[in-house]
Amino acid sequence: MSPKNKIALVFISTGLISAIALSLVLPEEKLILALSSPSALIGAGLAQWSSNKEDE
């Protein structure tokens, strides 16, 4: 596995873990506002994973 994919997996897993933790702790009204950060982490990981450019 390339370093690029390892970094992408870190972003994705961090976003998923933090989203799950927030959904367990926060009430429904505040959850919508709080999920933007985990969504951004998952998006960054997916963008890194799907990028065609190989940095070495």
Secondary structure, 3 states (H helix, E strand, C coil): CCHHHHHHHHHHHHHHHHHHHHHHHCCHHHHHHHCHHHHHHHHHHHHHHHCCCCCC
